[in-house]
Amino acid sequence: MASPDHPRPLALTLGDPAGIGPEIALAAWRARAAHGLAPFALVGDADRLARVARAVGIDVPVRLVAEIEEAPAVFDEALPVLPLEAPVSAEPGRPDPANAPAILESIERAVALARSGRAGGVVTCPIAKSVLYEAGFAHPGHTEFLAALAAEPGAPPPLSVMMLWSEDLAVVPVTVHIALAEVPHALTRERILAVARIVARDLRQRFGITAPRLALAGLNPHSGEGGAMGREEIDTIAPAIAALRAEGIDATGPHPADTLFHARARTRYDVALAMYHDQALVPIKTIAFDEAVNVTLGLPFIRTSPDHGTAFDIAGRGIARPDSLVAALGLAGRLAGRAQAVATP
């Protein structure tokens, strides 16, 4: 049985096997001691992983395990791998829709392990949505698929919130993968409230921040300059902030985005809520490009991932840096350990 001293292992997904996922998984295992990583098991193909290790010159032993509970006993000596039923046949840098069943099975298995309490959380290697779309994938993206897997039978998927986290900055885009021209229409008071409530709740419950401080950016330059450059701050964002404060959530703003991310400003909040994708991702990728972690809030299990893609252009060359995956595994381990300690009498 797991305990705070022996946390449940993490389930690491395969990602796209033609990308850098396999080699950064190997490199992350090799960095386990240096970074104090909690045990994890890759849900994938052990033979394929061993071939990748030989091809890129990473000396990592790989060992099949039948159950994820075996991973901690194996972890010090080898990278544990939970086998898939779907075959994996991939050439580095050559994505193939034929691998879609294995990619999706890996995600489904990892989520099932986390939802059952057998895994402490899910860490996902990068996928390429375009590859999955060719195979008939029906979800807009990775996170939406995870939310669908998290739904109770007959219930809609929970609202999932993307937070990009690093030791120096955490950001949440209120609207995510939509065209910039659509943002003002999608940015409603209700959307801001729903996202902010999830952020505040998960920072309390998962990150252990007793009274999270949320700083909300404005949408327009200079936060609209009192309505001279747009009324979204006056009509939408400020009323949402007032409602959050009435609920006891420490929310401030709307702040001009151009002065929200310098070092002194960052000391005044725990997370910045940006109104659109690049308003959030430009600052964190500037400050913590290799260390930032994608954390999905709002799900009934812990999920982190590297803040980068499949990098097909460098796959198989042995030059991919594992820093973001190491950070994702480290954060997931910390969150899982804290959740387990809180749950243990």
URMO-V810612 format. One record per residue. RES is the residue in one small letter. OMEGA is omega in degrees with one decimal (none if undefined). BURIAL is + if it has 16 or more other C-alpha atoms within 10 Angstrom, else -. D_CENTER is the distance of its C-alpha to the mean C-alpha in whole Angstrom. Layout:
BEGIN
res,omega,burial,d_center
RES,OMEGA,BURIAL,D_CENTER
RES,OMEGA,BURIAL,D_CENTER
END
This chain:
BEGIN
res,omega,burial,d_center
m,179.2,-,27
a,176.9,-,24
s,178.5,-,25
p,178.4,-,23
d,179.8,-,25
h,-175.3,-,23
p,176.9,+,20
r,179.2,+,19
p,176.5,+,17
l,175.6,+,14
a,179.7,+,13
l,-177.0,+,12
t,-177.0,+,12
l,-169.2,+,15
g,175.5,+,13
d,-174.7,+,16
p,176.3,+,19
a,179.2,+,20
g,-175.9,+,18
i,-178.1,+,17
g,-178.4,+,14
p,-176.0,+,18
e,176.9,+,19
i,173.8,+,16
a,176.7,+,15
l,-178.9,+,19
a,178.5,+,19
a,177.7,+,16
w,-179.2,+,19
r,-179.9,+,22
a,-171.3,-,20
r,-176.5,+,19
a,-177.7,-,22
a,-176.8,-,22
h,178.0,-,19
g,-176.0,-,20
l,172.8,+,17
a,178.8,+,17
p,174.6,+,18
f,175.8,+,16
a,176.0,+,17
l,175.1,+,16
v,-172.0,+,17
g,-175.5,+,19
d,-174.7,+,22
a,-179.4,+,24
d,178.7,-,27
r,-179.9,-,25
l,178.3,+,23
a,177.6,+,26
r,177.9,-,27
v,179.4,+,25
a,178.9,+,25
r,-175.2,-,29
a,-177.7,-,28
v,175.1,-,26
g,176.0,-,28
i,-175.7,+,26
d,-179.0,-,28
v,173.8,+,25
p,-177.7,+,27
v,-178.5,+,25
r,175.2,+,26
l,171.6,+,26
v,-178.2,+,25
a,-178.5,-,26
e,-177.6,-,24
i,178.9,+,21
e,178.3,+,23
e,-172.3,+,25
a,-177.8,+,22
p,-179.3,+,23
a,-177.2,-,27
v,-162.5,+,26
f,-178.6,+,23
d,-173.6,-,25
e,-176.3,-,27
a,175.1,+,25
l,-179.8,+,22
p,179.4,+,22
v,172.4,+,21
l,-173.4,+,21
p,175.3,+,23
l,172.2,+,23
e,-179.9,-,25
a,179.9,+,25
p,176.3,+,26
v,177.4,+,24
s,-172.5,-,26
a,170.1,+,24
e,180.0,-,26
p,177.8,+,24
g,-178.8,+,23
r,-178.2,-,25
p,-174.2,+,22
d,178.0,+,24
p,178.1,+,23
a,179.6,+,25
n,-178.5,+,22
a,179.6,+,20
p,179.3,+,22
a,179.3,+,20
i,-177.5,+,17
l,177.7,+,17
e,179.7,+,18
s,179.2,+,16
i,-178.9,+,13
e,179.3,+,16
r,-178.2,+,17
a,179.0,+,14
v,179.0,+,13
a,179.0,+,17
l,179.5,+,17
a,-178.2,+,15
r,179.0,+,16
s,-178.5,-,20
g,-179.5,-,19
r,174.3,+,20
a,-179.1,+,16
g,-179.9,+,15
g,-178.5,+,11
v,172.0,+,9
v,-173.1,+,7
t,169.6,+,7
c,-172.5,+,10
p,173.2,+,10
i,174.8,+,12
a,-175.9,+,15
k,-178.3,+,16
s,178.5,-,19
v,-179.3,+,20
l,178.4,+,19
y,178.9,-,21
e,179.4,-,24
a,176.4,-,24
g,178.6,-,24
f,-170.2,+,20
a,-175.9,-,20
h,-179.5,-,17
p,-177.9,-,16
g,-177.6,+,13
h,-175.6,-,10
t,178.8,+,8
e,176.4,+,12
f,177.7,+,13
l,178.6,+,11
a,177.9,+,12
a,178.1,+,16
l,-178.7,+,15
a,-175.2,+,15
a,172.6,-,18
e,-179.6,-,21
p,178.5,-,24
g,-178.6,-,26
a,177.0,-,23
p,177.4,-,21
p,176.5,+,17
p,174.8,+,16
l,178.9,-,14
s,-175.9,+,11
v,179.5,+,10
m,172.9,+,7
m,173.0,+,7
l,-170.6,+,7
w,168.2,+,9
s,179.2,+,12
e,-175.0,-,15
d,-175.2,-,17
l,170.5,+,15
a,-177.6,+,12
v,176.2,+,12
v,171.0,+,12
p,-178.9,+,13
v,168.1,+,16
t,-168.7,+,16
v,-170.4,+,14
h,175.3,-,15
i,178.9,-,19
a,-178.7,-,22
l,-179.2,-,23
a,-178.8,-,26
e,-173.7,-,24
v,-178.1,+,23
p,179.4,+,26
h,-179.0,-,26
a,-175.0,+,23
l,-179.0,+,23
t,174.9,+,24
r,-178.1,+,25
e,178.5,-,24
r,179.4,-,20
i,179.7,+,20
l,-177.5,+,21
a,-179.9,+,19
v,-176.9,+,16
a,179.0,+,17
r,178.3,-,18
i,179.4,+,15
v,-179.0,+,14
a,-179.2,+,17
r,-175.9,+,17
d,174.1,+,14
l,176.4,+,15
r,-169.9,-,18
q,-174.7,-,17
r,-178.0,+,14
f,176.7,+,14
g,177.1,-,18
i,-171.2,-,19
t,-178.8,-,22
a,-175.9,-,23
p,178.3,+,20
r,-178.6,+,21
l,175.1,+,19
a,-178.2,+,21
l,177.5,+,21
a,168.8,+,22
g,177.8,+,25
l,-172.3,+,25
n,173.9,+,28
p,179.1,-,29
h,-177.7,+,30
s,174.3,+,29
g,178.1,+,32
e,176.5,-,35
g,179.0,-,36
g,-178.8,-,36
a,-179.4,-,37
m,178.7,-,34
g,-176.5,+,33
r,-178.1,+,33
e,179.0,+,29
e,-176.9,+,29
i,-171.4,+,32
d,-172.1,-,32
t,-170.4,+,28
i,-179.9,+,26
a,176.0,+,29
p,176.9,+,30
a,178.6,+,26
i,178.5,+,26
a,179.0,-,29
a,178.4,-,28
l,179.9,+,25
r,177.3,-,28
a,177.7,-,30
e,-179.7,-,28
g,178.2,-,27
i,-178.8,+,24
d,-178.6,+,24
a,178.6,+,23
t,179.4,+,25
g,-2.1,+,26
p,-178.1,+,26
h,171.1,+,26
p,-174.1,+,27
a,-175.7,+,24
d,176.6,-,26
t,-173.9,-,26
l,-167.9,+,23
f,177.1,+,21
h,-168.7,-,24
a,-178.0,-,24
r,179.6,-,26
a,-176.5,-,25
r,178.4,+,21
t,-173.2,-,23
r,178.3,-,24
y,177.1,+,21
d,178.5,+,18
v,175.8,+,15
a,175.1,+,17
l,179.3,+,16
a,-173.6,+,17
m,177.7,+,19
y,-169.3,+,18
h,-172.7,+,15
d,176.5,+,17
q,178.0,+,18
a,-169.9,+,15
l,177.6,+,13
v,-179.0,-,17
p,-176.0,+,17
i,177.9,+,14
k,172.9,+,14
t,-175.8,-,18
i,-171.4,+,18
a,-173.5,+,15
f,-175.2,+,14
d,-174.1,+,14
e,-175.1,+,12
a,-178.4,+,10
v,173.6,+,6
n,179.3,+,3
v,177.4,+,3
t,176.6,+,5
l,176.6,+,9
g,178.1,+,12
l,179.4,+,11
p,175.9,-,14
f,179.6,+,12
i,174.4,+,9
r,173.0,+,6
t,176.3,+,3
s,173.0,+,4
p,179.3,+,7
d,175.7,+,7
h,-176.1,+,10
g,-174.1,+,12
t,178.4,+,14
a,-179.9,+,17
f,-175.2,+,20
d,179.3,-,22
i,-177.4,-,22
a,177.3,+,21
g,-178.5,+,24
r,177.5,-,25
g,-178.4,+,24
i,-179.6,-,23
a,179.8,+,19
r,-178.4,-,17
p,-169.7,+,15
d,-176.0,+,14
s,176.3,+,10
l,176.3,+,10
v,178.4,+,12
a,178.9,+,11
a,177.4,+,7
l,179.7,+,10
g,179.7,+,12
l,178.7,+,10
a,178.0,+,9
g,178.6,+,13
r,-179.5,+,14
l,179.7,+,13
a,179.1,+,14
g,178.6,+,17
r,179.5,+,18
a,-179.4,+,17
q,179.3,+,20
a,179.2,-,22
v,-176.1,-,22
a,-176.4,-,23
t,-179.7,-,25
p,none,-,29
END
